[in-house]
Amino acid sequence: MARHCETCHASSADPRNGAPSNVTFDTRSDVLRWRERIFDNAAADNTSMPPGPDDPPRAERDALADWLACGAP
């Protein structure tokens, strides 16, 4: 989350690069609130986030999917 998501989705991110101001991943409860959206955009074979050339490899996306499915422990 810190490496690939919070650069735009932290409440302190500046600039947010178009990330909605209410979509933040500062805390575990934030991640849980948005976990379906995170999965749909960035986990497993969903690759729309993060945008740009430094996309996480598939193994990291699969790990994110598993982590989210387990309740982001």
Gaussian input, Z-matrix of N, CA and C with variables (Angstrom, degrees):
# hf/3-21g

backbone

0 1
 N
 C     1     B1
 C     2     B2     1     A1
 N     3     B3     2     A2     1     D1
 C     4     B4     3     A3     2     D2
 C     5     B5     4     A4     3     D3
 N     6     B6     5     A5     4     D4
 C     7     B7     6     A6     5     D5
 C     8     B8     7     A7     6     D6
 N     9     B9     8     A8     7     D7
 C    10    B10     9     A9     8     D8
 C    11    B11    10    A10     9     D9
 N    12    B12    11    A11    10    D10
 C    13    B13    12    A12    11    D11
 C    14    B14    13    A13    12    D12
 N    15    B15    14    A14    13    D13
 C    16    B16    15    A15    14    D14
 C    17    B17    16    A16    15    D15
 N    18    B18    17    A17    16    D16
 C    19    B19    18    A18    17    D17
 C    20    B20    19    A19    18    D18
 N    21    B21    20    A20    19    D19
 C    22    B22    21    A21    20    D20
 C    23    B23    22    A22    21    D21
 N    24    B24    23    A23    22    D22
 C    25    B25    24    A24    23    D23
 C    26    B26    25    A25    24    D24
 N    27    B27    26    A26    25    D25
 C    28    B28    27    A27    26    D26
 C    29    B29    28    A28    27    D27
 N    30    B30    29    A29    28    D28
 C    31    B31    30    A30    29    D29
 C    32    B32    31    A31    30    D30
 N    33    B33    32    A32    31    D31
 C    34    B34    33    A33    32    D32
 C    35    B35    34    A34    33    D33
 N    36    B36    35    A35    34    D34
 C    37    B37    36    A36    35    D35
 C    38    B38    37    A37    36    D36
 N    39    B39    38    A38    37    D37
 C    40    B40    39    A39    38    D38
 C    41    B41    40    A40    39    D39
 N    42    B42    41    A41    40    D40
 C    43    B43    42    A42    41    D41
 C    44    B44    43    A43    42    D42
 N    45    B45    44    A44    43    D43
 C    46    B46    45    A45    44    D44
 C    47    B47    46    A46    45    D45
 N    48    B48    47    A47    46    D46
 C    49    B49    48    A48    47    D47
 C    50    B50    49    A49    48    D48
 N    51    B51    50    A50    49    D49
 C    52    B52    51    A51    50    D50
 C    53    B53    52    A52    51    D51
 N    54    B54    53    A53    52    D52
 C    55    B55    54    A54    53    D53
 C    56    B56    55    A55    54    D54
 N    57    B57    56    A56    55    D55
 C    58    B58    57    A57    56    D56
 C    59    B59    58    A58    57    D57
 N    60    B60    59    A59    58    D58
 C    61    B61    60    A60    59    D59
 C    62    B62    61    A61    60    D60
 N    63    B63    62    A62    61    D61
 C    64    B64    63    A63    62    D62
 C    65    B65    64    A64    63    D63
 N    66    B66    65    A65    64    D64
 C    67    B67    66    A66    65    D65
 C    68    B68    67    A67    66    D66
 N    69    B69    68    A68    67    D67
 C    70    B70    69    A69    68    D68
 C    71    B71    70    A70    69    D69
 N    72    B72    71    A71    70    D70
 C    73    B73    72    A72    71    D71
 C    74    B74    73    A73    72    D72
 N    75    B75    74    A74    73    D73
 C    76    B76    75    A75    74    D74
 C    77    B77    76    A76    75    D75
 N    78    B78    77    A77    76    D76
 C    79    B79    78    A78    77    D77
 C    80    B80    79    A79    78    D78
 N    81    B81    80    A80    79    D79
 C    82    B82    81    A81    80    D80
 C    83    B83    82    A82    81    D81
 N    84    B84    83    A83    82    D82
 C    85    B85    84    A84    83    D83
 C    86    B86    85    A85    84    D84
 N    87    B87    86    A86    85    D85
 C    88    B88    87    A87    86    D86
 C    89    B89    88    A88    87    D87
 N    90    B90    89    A89    88    D88
 C    91    B91    90    A90    89    D89
 C    92    B92    91    A91    90    D90
 N    93    B93    92    A92    91    D91
 C    94    B94    93    A93    92    D92
 C    95    B95    94    A94    93    D93
 N    96    B96    95    A95    94    D94
 C    97    B97    96    A96    95    D95
 C    98    B98    97    A97    96    D96
 N    99    B99    98    A98    97    D97
 C   100   B100    99    A99    98    D98
 C   101   B101   100   A100    99    D99
 N   102   B102   101   A101   100   D100
 C   103   B103   102   A102   101   D101
 C   104   B104   103   A103   102   D102
 N   105   B105   104   A104   103   D103
 C   106   B106   105   A105   104   D104
 C   107   B107   106   A106   105   D105
 N   108   B108   107   A107   106   D106
 C   109   B109   108   A108   107   D107
 C   110   B110   109   A109   108   D108
 N   111   B111   110   A110   109   D109
 C   112   B112   111   A111   110   D110
 C   113   B113   112   A112   111   D111
 N   114   B114   113   A113   112   D112
 C   115   B115   114   A114   113   D113
 C   116   B116   115   A115   114   D114
 N   117   B117   116   A116   115   D115
 C   118   B118   117   A117   116   D116
 C   119   B119   118   A118   117   D117
 N   120   B120   119   A119   118   D118
 C   121   B121   120   A120   119   D119
 C   122   B122   121   A121   120   D120
 N   123   B123   122   A122   121   D121
 C   124   B124   123   A123   122   D122
 C   125   B125   124   A124   123   D123
 N   126   B126   125   A125   124   D124
 C   127   B127   126   A126   125   D125
 C   128   B128   127   A127   126   D126
 N   129   B129   128   A128   127   D127
 C   130   B130   129   A129   128   D128
 C   131   B131   130   A130   129   D129
 N   132   B132   131   A131   130   D130
 C   133   B133   132   A132   131   D131
 C   134   B134   133   A133   132   D132
 N   135   B135   134   A134   133   D133
 C   136   B136   135   A135   134   D134
 C   137   B137   136   A136   135   D135
 N   138   B138   137   A137   136   D136
 C   139   B139   138   A138   137   D137
 C   140   B140   139   A139   138   D138
 N   141   B141   140   A140   139   D139
 C   142   B142   141   A141   140   D140
 C   143   B143   142   A142   141   D141
 N   144   B144   143   A143   142   D142
 C   145   B145   144   A144   143   D143
 C   146   B146   145   A145   144   D144
 N   147   B147   146   A146   145   D145
 C   148   B148   147   A147   146   D146
 C   149   B149   148   A148   147   D147
 N   150   B150   149   A149   148   D148
 C   151   B151   150   A150   149   D149
 C   152   B152   151   A151   150   D150
 N   153   B153   152   A152   151   D151
 C   154   B154   153   A153   152   D152
 C   155   B155   154   A154   153   D153
 N   156   B156   155   A155   154   D154
 C   157   B157   156   A156   155   D155
 C   158   B158   157   A157   156   D156
 N   159   B159   158   A158   157   D157
 C   160   B160   159   A159   158   D158
 C   161   B161   160   A160   159   D159
 N   162   B162   161   A161   160   D160
 C   163   B163   162   A162   161   D161
 C   164   B164   163   A163   162   D162
 N   165   B165   164   A164   163   D163
 C   166   B166   165   A165   164   D164
 C   167   B167   166   A166   165   D165
 N   168   B168   167   A167   166   D166
 C   169   B169   168   A168   167   D167
 C   170   B170   169   A169   168   D168
 N   171   B171   170   A170   169   D169
 C   172   B172   171   A171   170   D170
 C   173   B173   172   A172   171   D171
 N   174   B174   173   A173   172   D172
 C   175   B175   174   A174   173   D173
 C   176   B176   175   A175   174   D174
 N   177   B177   176   A176   175   D175
 C   178   B178   177   A177   176   D176
 C   179   B179   178   A178   177   D177
 N   180   B180   179   A179   178   D178
 C   181   B181   180   A180   179   D179
 C   182   B182   181   A181   180   D180
 N   183   B183   182   A182   181   D181
 C   184   B184   183   A183   182   D182
 C   185   B185   184   A184   183   D183
 N   186   B186   185   A185   184   D184
 C   187   B187   186   A186   185   D185
 C   188   B188   187   A187   186   D186
 N   189   B189   188   A188   187   D187
 C   190   B190   189   A189   188   D188
 C   191   B191   190   A190   189   D189
 N   192   B192   191   A191   190   D190
 C   193   B193   192   A192   191   D191
 C   194   B194   193   A193   192   D192
 N   195   B195   194   A194   193   D193
 C   196   B196   195   A195   194   D194
 C   197   B197   196   A196   195   D195
 N   198   B198   197   A197   196   D196
 C   199   B199   198   A198   197   D197
 C   200   B200   199   A199   198   D198
 N   201   B201   200   A200   199   D199
 C   202   B202   201   A201   200   D200
 C   203   B203   202   A202   201   D201
 N   204   B204   203   A203   202   D202
 C   205   B205   204   A204   203   D203
 C   206   B206   205   A205   204   D204
 N   207   B207   206   A206   205   D205
 C   208   B208   207   A207   206   D206
 C   209   B209   208   A208   207   D207
 N   210   B210   209   A209   208   D208
 C   211   B211   210   A210   209   D209
 C   212   B212   211   A211   210   D210
 N   213   B213   212   A212   211   D211
 C   214   B214   213   A213   212   D212
 C   215   B215   214   A214   213   D213
 N   216   B216   215   A215   214   D214
 C   217   B217   216   A216   215   D215
 C   218   B218   217   A217   216   D216

   B1=1.4433
   B2=1.5288
   B3=1.3216
   B4=1.4626
   B5=1.5305
   B6=1.3126
   B7=1.4658
   B8=1.5262
   B9=1.3161
   B10=1.4641
   B11=1.5258
   B12=1.3167
   B13=1.4698
   B14=1.5229
   B15=1.3280
   B16=1.4508
   B17=1.5278
   B18=1.3140
   B19=1.4645
   B20=1.5189
   B21=1.3235
   B22=1.4754
   B23=1.5285
   B24=1.3402
   B25=1.4598
   B26=1.5256
   B27=1.3171
   B28=1.4665
   B29=1.5243
   B30=1.3162
   B31=1.4634
   B32=1.5248
   B33=1.3148
   B34=1.4611
   B35=1.5275
   B36=1.3236
   B37=1.4727
   B38=1.5187
   B39=1.3087
   B40=1.4608
   B41=1.5226
   B42=1.3044
   B43=1.4604
   B44=1.5235
   B45=1.3206
   B46=1.4704
   B47=1.5272
   B48=1.3105
   B49=1.4659
   B50=1.5253
   B51=1.3061
   B52=1.4579
   B53=1.5129
   B54=1.3285
   B55=1.4700
   B56=1.5272
   B57=1.3249
   B58=1.4654
   B59=1.5277
   B60=1.2983
   B61=1.4650
   B62=1.5256
   B63=1.3263
   B64=1.4616
   B65=1.5327
   B66=1.3225
   B67=1.4629
   B68=1.5222
   B69=1.3383
   B70=1.4549
   B71=1.5195
   B72=1.3240
   B73=1.4595
   B74=1.5271
   B75=1.3233
   B76=1.4614
   B77=1.5303
   B78=1.3037
   B79=1.4587
   B80=1.5297
   B81=1.3180
   B82=1.4611
   B83=1.5174
   B84=1.3203
   B85=1.4695
   B86=1.5245
   B87=1.3410
   B88=1.4709
   B89=1.5234
   B90=1.3156
   B91=1.4741
   B92=1.5278
   B93=1.3199
   B94=1.4640
   B95=1.5283
   B96=1.3160
   B97=1.4697
   B98=1.5159
   B99=1.3277
   B100=1.4611
   B101=1.5203
   B102=1.3242
   B103=1.4680
   B104=1.5258
   B105=1.3143
   B106=1.4677
   B107=1.5244
   B108=1.3165
   B109=1.4646
   B110=1.5323
   B111=1.3277
   B112=1.4671
   B113=1.5270
   B114=1.3351
   B115=1.4607
   B116=1.5230
   B117=1.3325
   B118=1.4663
   B119=1.5239
   B120=1.3242
   B121=1.4547
   B122=1.5212
   B123=1.3500
   B124=1.4598
   B125=1.5218
   B126=1.3200
   B127=1.4642
   B128=1.5260
   B129=1.3260
   B130=1.4700
   B131=1.5304
   B132=1.3347
   B133=1.4720
   B134=1.5287
   B135=1.3165
   B136=1.4675
   B137=1.5259
   B138=1.3180
   B139=1.4700
   B140=1.5282
   B141=1.3274
   B142=1.4647
   B143=1.5279
   B144=1.3181
   B145=1.4574
   B146=1.5145
   B147=1.2765
   B148=1.4553
   B149=1.5249
   B150=1.3149
   B151=1.4594
   B152=1.5299
   B153=1.2876
   B154=1.4618
   B155=1.5092
   B156=1.3024
   B157=1.4669
   B158=1.5269
   B159=1.3233
   B160=1.4644
   B161=1.5214
   B162=1.3284
   B163=1.4556
   B164=1.5209
   B165=1.3220
   B166=1.4632
   B167=1.5250
   B168=1.3195
   B169=1.4706
   B170=1.5258
   B171=1.3082
   B172=1.4596
   B173=1.5266
   B174=1.3140
   B175=1.4705
   B176=1.5292
   B177=1.3244
   B178=1.4688
   B179=1.5159
   B180=1.3288
   B181=1.4667
   B182=1.5320
   B183=1.3278
   B184=1.4588
   B185=1.5341
   B186=1.3245
   B187=1.4652
   B188=1.5276
   B189=1.3318
   B190=1.4533
   B191=1.5221
   B192=1.3193
   B193=1.4618
   B194=1.5268
   B195=1.3247
   B196=1.4575
   B197=1.5183
   B198=1.3184
   B199=1.4691
   B200=1.5242
   B201=1.3304
   B202=1.4574
   B203=1.5260
   B204=1.3294
   B205=1.4623
   B206=1.5289
   B207=1.3145
   B208=1.4727
   B209=1.5184
   B210=1.3159
   B211=1.4627
   B212=1.5076
   B213=1.3209
   B214=1.4643
   B215=1.5296
   B216=1.3593
   B217=1.4707
   B218=1.5224
   A1=109.69
   A2=116.14
   A3=119.21
   A4=111.69
   A5=116.65
   A6=120.01
   A7=113.11
   A8=117.32
   A9=119.62
   A10=114.87
   A11=118.41
   A12=119.62
   A13=113.96
   A14=116.23
   A15=119.14
   A16=114.28
   A17=118.14
   A18=118.53
   A19=110.26
   A20=117.26
   A21=122.01
   A22=111.98
   A23=117.29
   A24=121.30
   A25=113.70
   A26=117.67
   A27=121.81
   A28=106.71
   A29=116.87
   A30=118.86
   A31=111.31
   A32=116.87
   A33=120.74
   A34=113.49
   A35=118.25
   A36=121.63
   A37=110.58
   A38=114.36
   A39=120.61
   A40=107.64
   A41=118.61
   A42=127.90
   A43=110.66
   A44=115.24
   A45=120.92
   A46=111.10
   A47=117.39
   A48=121.98
   A49=113.04
   A50=116.71
   A51=121.46
   A52=115.23
   A53=118.35
   A54=120.22
   A55=108.73
   A56=117.40
   A57=119.96
   A58=110.85
   A59=116.86
   A60=120.91
   A61=113.02
   A62=117.62
   A63=119.73
   A64=113.18
   A65=117.97
   A66=121.39
   A67=108.31
   A68=114.93
   A69=120.83
   A70=109.56
   A71=115.03
   A72=121.66
   A73=110.21
   A74=116.56
   A75=121.68
   A76=113.18
   A77=117.12
   A78=121.00
   A79=110.17
   A80=115.09
   A81=119.95
   A82=110.09
   A83=117.67
   A84=119.33
   A85=111.15
   A86=117.40
   A87=119.67
   A88=110.21
   A89=115.75
   A90=120.33
   A91=109.86
   A92=117.20
   A93=120.33
   A94=110.91
   A95=116.47
   A96=120.07
   A97=111.10
   A98=116.39
   A99=121.57
   A100=113.12
   A101=119.65
   A102=119.85
   A103=114.19
   A104=119.37
   A105=119.13
   A106=110.70
   A107=115.93
   A108=120.02
   A109=110.52
   A110=116.88
   A111=120.54
   A112=109.44
   A113=116.09
   A114=119.72
   A115=110.65
   A116=116.91
   A117=121.29
   A118=113.36
   A119=117.11
   A120=120.16
   A121=115.00
   A122=117.82
   A123=117.36
   A124=116.23
   A125=119.48
   A126=120.23
   A127=111.56
   A128=114.27
   A129=122.40
   A130=109.84
   A131=118.15
   A132=119.04
   A133=112.82
   A134=117.63
   A135=122.24
   A136=108.48
   A137=116.37
   A138=119.83
   A139=114.74
   A140=118.24
   A141=117.69
   A142=112.69
   A143=117.76
   A144=122.11
   A145=108.35
   A146=119.04
   A147=126.39
   A148=110.41
   A149=115.66
   A150=118.52
   A151=110.64
   A152=115.84
   A153=118.65
   A154=113.63
   A155=114.75
   A156=120.11
   A157=114.49
   A158=118.57
   A159=120.83
   A160=111.76
   A161=116.30
   A162=120.56
   A163=111.10
   A164=116.33
   A165=119.22
   A166=109.97
   A167=117.31
   A168=119.82
   A169=110.43
   A170=116.50
   A171=122.62
   A172=111.35
   A173=117.78
   A174=120.56
   A175=110.94
   A176=117.37
   A177=120.32
   A178=110.88
   A179=117.09
   A180=120.58
   A181=110.40
   A182=117.20
   A183=120.82
   A184=110.51
   A185=116.58
   A186=120.05
   A187=110.95
   A188=116.65
   A189=120.38
   A190=110.82
   A191=117.09
   A192=121.44
   A193=110.75
   A194=117.54
   A195=121.53
   A196=111.00
   A197=117.42
   A198=123.15
   A199=110.06
   A200=116.33
   A201=120.34
   A202=110.82
   A203=117.19
   A204=121.75
   A205=111.61
   A206=116.29
   A207=121.14
   A208=112.35
   A209=118.08
   A210=121.33
   A211=114.33
   A212=117.29
   A213=123.44
   A214=112.60
   A215=116.48
   A216=118.54
   A217=113.15
   D1=-46.32
   D2=-177.08
   D3=-63.46
   D4=-42.83
   D5=-174.98
   D6=-74.78
   D7=-40.35
   D8=-171.57
   D9=-108.47
   D10=-18.67
   D11=-172.32
   D12=-115.77
   D13=-43.46
   D14=-172.14
   D15=-73.32
   D16=-8.57
   D17=175.10
   D18=-62.98
   D19=-26.12
   D20=176.17
   D21=-117.06
   D22=-27.51
   D23=-173.02
   D24=-107.31
   D25=31.14
   D26=169.91
   D27=-105.21
   D28=148.10
   D29=-179.38
   D30=-62.07
   D31=-24.34
   D32=179.73
   D33=-92.72
   D34=0.51
   D35=-177.50
   D36=-64.26
   D37=131.87
   D38=178.38
   D39=-151.61
   D40=109.94
   D41=4.83
   D42=-82.99
   D43=162.88
   D44=179.08
   D45=-90.66
   D46=-5.66
   D47=175.89
   D48=53.74
   D49=39.35
   D50=177.19
   D51=90.29
   D52=-4.51
   D53=178.33
   D54=-66.71
   D55=133.90
   D56=178.92
   D57=-58.23
   D58=139.35
   D59=-175.57
   D60=-64.13
   D61=-23.95
   D62=-179.29
   D63=-89.81
   D64=-3.39
   D65=179.86
   D66=-102.17
   D67=93.09
   D68=-179.70
   D69=-123.06
   D70=151.26
   D71=-178.97
   D72=-122.70
   D73=41.89
   D74=-177.11
   D75=-70.46
   D76=-32.46
   D77=-174.53
   D78=-129.40
   D79=166.93
   D80=176.67
   D81=-60.45
   D82=-40.08
   D83=179.80
   D84=-65.38
   D85=-33.34
   D86=174.00
   D87=-62.02
   D88=-46.34
   D89=-179.40
   D90=-61.67
   D91=-43.40
   D92=179.14
   D93=-63.20
   D94=-38.99
   D95=178.64
   D96=-60.37
   D97=-38.04
   D98=-174.93
   D99=-104.98
   D100=11.23
   D101=-170.05
   D102=-61.21
   D103=-35.58
   D104=177.67
   D105=-65.50
   D106=-41.37
   D107=178.64
   D108=-67.45
   D109=-40.24
   D110=177.09
   D111=-60.23
   D112=-47.91
   D113=179.32
   D114=-58.95
   D115=-48.64
   D116=-176.73
   D117=-62.21
   D118=-24.29
   D119=-177.01
   D120=-106.66
   D121=-21.39
   D122=-169.86
   D123=-139.58
   D124=-7.45
   D125=-174.66
   D126=-106.83
   D127=157.52
   D128=179.89
   D129=55.21
   D130=-123.72
   D131=-178.67
   D132=-94.09
   D133=13.18
   D134=175.61
   D135=-87.96
   D136=119.96
   D137=-169.76
   D138=-126.06
   D139=18.05
   D140=-178.15
   D141=-74.31
   D142=-19.75
   D143=176.29
   D144=-127.66
   D145=147.61
   D146=-10.02
   D147=-76.70
   D148=150.54
   D149=177.82
   D150=-75.40
   D151=154.36
   D152=174.89
   D153=115.63
   D154=178.85
   D155=-172.90
   D156=-78.69
   D157=-15.69
   D158=-175.27
   D159=-101.02
   D160=50.87
   D161=-179.04
   D162=-64.93
   D163=145.79
   D164=175.51
   D165=-65.93
   D166=146.78
   D167=177.24
   D168=-68.45
   D169=161.94
   D170=-177.63
   D171=-56.23
   D172=-38.52
   D173=-179.44
   D174=-60.07
   D175=-39.19
   D176=177.56
   D177=-69.42
   D178=-37.51
   D179=177.84
   D180=-65.88
   D181=-38.12
   D182=177.06
   D183=-66.78
   D184=-40.63
   D185=177.37
   D186=-63.84
   D187=-39.39
   D188=176.41
   D189=-61.79
   D190=-42.88
   D191=178.40
   D192=-59.85
   D193=-45.33
   D194=178.99
   D195=-64.27
   D196=-43.56
   D197=-179.38
   D198=-60.94
   D199=-45.76
   D200=179.34
   D201=-64.71
   D202=-41.68
   D203=-179.60
   D204=-62.99
   D205=-29.06
   D206=179.37
   D207=-87.48
   D208=5.21
   D209=179.31
   D210=88.97
   D211=19.25
   D212=177.71
   D213=53.59
   D214=54.78
   D215=-177.93
   D216=-69.36

